[in-house]
Amino acid sequence: MTVELLAGTLWQEAQEKYLEYVYIRKGSDKINLRPNTRDAYAQALRLFFLGHPEMLRHGLFSPLRPWEVRPEDAQNFQQAMLYLGLANRTINQRLAALDGFYKFVRSRHKLMPHPSYEPLHAAGLIHWADSEQRRLLLWPANRANPFDADLVDRQEIDAYDHKFFPSAEEMQNLLACCGRSTVTGQRDYALLVTITTTARRVSEVLNIKWGDLRPGKNNDFVFPYRGKGGHLLQANLGPQAYTAITDYLALAGRLETIKPDHYIFIGHEKRDGELGYWANPTQPLSYNAARTALKKYADLANVDLQRAHLHGLRHRGAQDYVETQEKKKGAVDYHKLQKKLGHRHLDVTMVYASKMLETPVDDSLTDVEKLYITTEEI
């Protein structure tokens, strides 16, 4: 085995171990599983080391071997993401994923010595982790982390930079453009209604399986989801969303055959020479497919594309909930809003309502509390 092939194998194993480490984050007294973080980090590693399709097409950035990456390469990757118009939050997340990977390789991913590693020693691609020579560490270029925050500046972000979202009228226009006579149109309608009425994050909705739905109160259904920090929570699914889902499943010919472990929202592919649509119910609809669908309907409905982002549907749902509460009861129960949004702290919900929604909230928090709260993702 050549030095390059051996090094590539070890670095690939390091990526797999890193993603396991990200997924199973052990706290002081418990283990928090973080599948969404793992998937996001896996995408960042894949795009950097294997190549981003748009970057390759435009000649902006080419993949590098992990042990050859230098700070200037990390900076070029950052500039390529900026050129493609990615959000600052997305850019920072991918930089953080790669930063964490190199930190993991340089400190936690220790290898047992093996005679086949001698060529790597000679090439300077591996070194001893301790003076007793009991464990080995992979050696990045310049023996440094190329994505260190001191070497690659992060983008400036506002914790509430997604505060623009469709108005109630725009949301109705979006839904009206879904084309519900087709399988994909009805699916998209059901997906957008579910995100908006539950005010859940899109990843949580895309990962709902048929067996997750359980009867709740007042003709509602409930489903479990894993919130920020890996906490297992429960959300309500109202009649409007449930009806939209069953209409979609019926139109797709899935309602009578769907199994408990099948995802509700899946991709449908029209294949030449075949009747109907091909679909794999064991794979959820991708985030990119959902985003593309929303942008399409926003364009048809003449809705500003900057307002038509998937996370904005969560904000639209929260705003609808607040307005309904005000009409029915003359005031907002922020404890109920907190539960609907899945926030761990009421203070987060209060600041969220103040910053994101068109609803005045008593400003009783201290500046220190506000500073702490804005660091939590919304």
N, C-alpha and C positions, 0 to 999 in steps of 0.2 A: 504494500500500500504506500502510495506516495505521501510526502509530507503534507501537501495541500489537501489530499483526500482525507487523511487522518485528522488534520486540523478541522476540516469542514465537518466531519462526523462528530467530533467532540463539541464543537460550537453549536451544532444542531441539537445535540443532547442537552447542552446548557440552556438553550431556548425552551425546550420542553420542561426542564426542571424549574426554570424561572416562572413559567406559566402555572405550574403546579403550586409554586410558592405564592404567587399572586392570588390564586384561587382559594387556597386554604390559608387564611391569615389568622394566626393564633393570637388571641388576646391574653389578658392576665388570667382569666378563668374560663375561657370558652374559645371555640373555633368558629370563625365567621366565614361561610362560603360566599365567594364573590364571583359568580359566573359572568355577570355583565362586565366587570372590570377585566377578567381574564380574556373575554372575547375581544374587548376593545384593545387590550395590550397585544393580543395575538395579531390583530389586524395591523397595528403599528409596526411590529416586527416584520410581518410579511411584506408590507408595502416598502419598507426600507431595504430589506435584504434581498427580496425577490423582484422588486420594481413596481412602482405605481403606474398603471396603464396610461394615464394622461401625461405623466412626466416622461415616460418612455416615448410616447407619440410625439411630444413636442421637443424632445431632446433636452429636457430640463435637468434630469438627474438619472444616473445609471447605478444599478446595484453594485455593492462592494462586498468583499469578503469581510466577515466581522473583525478579524484581527488586523485588517488594514485601514480601518476607519479612523480618521483624524478629526480634530475640531473643525477644520475648514470644510470637511465633508458634511458634518452635522449642520453647519451653517448654510451650506448649499442646499441641503434637504429642506431646511426651514424656509429659505428664499423660494424654493420651488413650490412649497405649499402656499406661500403668500401669493405667488403668481397665479396659482389655480383658484384663488379667491376663497380658500378655506377659512372658516371662522377662527378667531384667535384662540378660543377655548379648545377647538379641535387640534390646532397646531400645538398648543401647550400640552395637551393630553398625550399626543404622540411623542413629543420630546421627553416628557416625564416617563413614558413607558420605556423608551430606549435608554434614558439615563438610569432608570432602575435596573435594567438588564445588565448594563456594564458594572454597576455597583455590585449586583448579585454575583457576577462572574469573578470580580476582583476580591470578594470577601467570603461569600457563602458557598459557592460551587466548588468544593474541594474534591480532588480526584485521588484515587489510590494509585501509587506508583506501579508502572508496568514497563517491562523491557522495550516494548514497541514504541514507547514515548521518547526514547533517546534521540531520535532525529528532531523531535520538536524542541528538545533542550538545545541542541546544536543550532537550530534555526532561531532561537530566542522567542519561541512561541508559547513556552510553558516555563514555570519556575516553582521552586519549593515554597510552600505556604508557611513553613516553620523551620526553625534551625535544626530540629531533629530529623528533618527530611522524611516525615511520615505522610504528608499530603501535598498535592500539587494544585496549582492554580493556572488557568489559562492567562495568557499575557497579551493584552490589547496593544495596539500601536502606541509607541512612545510611553508604554507602561502607564497609561492614564485613561481616564474615562472621557471619551470625546464629546459626550453630551452633558458634561457637568455644567450646572447653571452658571458657574463663574466664567465659563468659556463660551457658552451659547445663551445669549439673552432670551428670556421668555417674553411673549407678547403681553402687552397690557390688556387687561380685561376688566369689565365691570360685572360683578356678580349678577346684575340684573340687566345684562345687555340683550336679553331676549324679551324685553317688556312689550314689544310690538307684536300684536296678534290680531287675527281677523275680528271684525265687529260681528255682532249677531246677524246683521243683514248679509254681510259678506259670507258668513258661515253657511247661511241658508242657500246662498247662490252657489257656493262650492258644492254643496250636497246635491243641488238640483242638476249639476253638470255630470254626475256620476254615471248616467246611462244605465239604469238599474235593470234593463231588459237583458243585459249580458251578464255572464258569470263574473267577469272581472269587475264590471261596473257595480254590481250588487255587493261583491266582496269589498270593494273600496268604500262604498257607502257604509257598510256595516262596520268597517274598521274605523273610519273617521267618526262615526257616531259613537262607537265604543270608547275611543280615546277621549272624546269631548265630554261625554256624559259621566264617565268614571273619573275624569281628571287624572288618569294614570299616565306614567311615562310610557312612551311608545314601545320600548323594549319589553315592558311588563305585559302589555296587551298582545304583542306579537307572540309571546311565549305562552299564552293561554291554551290549554288543551281542553278537549271536550269533557273529559272526566273531572276537570277542575271545578266546573259549575255545579253549585249546590243550591237547592231552594232556600230562599231567605224569607224576609217578612214583606208583607204588602205587595205580593206578586213580583218581588225582586228575586234576583239570584245573587249569590256571592261566589267569589273565587279568590284563592290565595295568591300572593305575589311576594317576592323578596325585595324589600326596600333597600335604601342606602344603608351600608354597613352590614348587609346580610340578614337583617331582621325579617322574620316571616310575619306578614300582615295579611289582612283580608279587606277586599273592596266589594262594594255593591254594584251589581249590574242591573239596571232598570229595564222595564218592559220594552222601551223603545229600542234599546241596543239588542236585547234578547230576540225580539221579533226580527230585527234587521239581520241578525246572525242566522236564525233559522230559515229566513227567506233565502239567504245566500246559499246555505247548505242544501236546501231543497232544489234551487235552480241548478246547482252544480251536481245534483244527483248523489249527494253525500249524506243527506239527513238520515236515511234509513240504514246506512252501512257504517257510519262513522264510529270509531272505537274510542274508548276512554283515553288512550295514549296518543291519539291523533291531534295535531295542532288544528285549531279552528281556522286561522288565516294562513293560507298556503299559496304558493305560486301555481299558476295555470298556464300551460304552454300549448299552443295550437300547433299540431304537427301535420305536415302534408300527407295526404292519403289516409288519414285516420279520422274517425268520427269523434266529436266531442273534444275535450281537453285532457291532456296528460297532466297528472299532478302526483306529488309525493307527499302524503299526509304526515310523514315522520319528519319533515323539514319545514320549519316555519317560514313565512314570507320574510324576505330580507328587508333590512332597514332601508337600503338603497331603493328597492322596488316600491316601498311605501312612500318614500320621499319623492320619487319620480312621479308617482300617481298624483300626489297632492299638488305638485308643481303644475302638472298637466291641467288639473281642474281649476287651479287658481288662474292659469292663463286663459282658460275658456270663460271663466267668470269675471275676468278683468279685475282680479284682486292683486294688489301689489305683492310681488313674489317675496319681498323681504318680510312681509307680514304672514306669508303662508309657509311656515315651517312647522314641522311635526310637534316640537315641544310647545309651540304656540297654541296648539289645540288643548293642551293641558290647562294653559292659562285661560283660554276661552271657556272651558268647562268650569273652572273655579269662579270666573266672573258670572257665568250663568247661575251658578249655585248661590252666590252672594245676592244677586238681584232677585232670585226667587224667594230667598229668606226675607229680604227687606219688604217685598210685596205682601208676603203671607203674615209675617210677624212684626214688621216694622223695625227689625234690628237683625244683626248677624250674630249667630252663635259661633264664636271663633273656635270653641272646642270641637264642634262638629266639622268646621272647615279644616281644622288641624287633622282630624281623623280622615277626612276625605282625601286630603293631600298627602297623608302618610308622613307628616313631619313628626319628629321625635319630641320637639320642644314647642310649646305654645308661642314663645317669643319669636321663633322663626316664622310662624304663621302670621303673627301680627305685623312683622316687618314686610313679609311677602305681600300681604294685603295692602300695606301702605305704599310699597314701591311698585307693585305690579298691577294692581287692580284699580278700577275707577271708583274706589270707595274710601272715604276718609276714615282714618283710624287714629284714636287718641295716641299722641306721641309721648308715651310715658317711659320709654326705655332710655337708659343712659347711653352716652357715646361709646363706652366700653362694650356694652351689650350689643350695640349695633355693629361694632367692629367684629365682634365674635360671630354674630349671626350671619353676616354677609360672606363668611368663609364657607358656609354650608351650601351645597348645591341645592337648587330649587327645582 
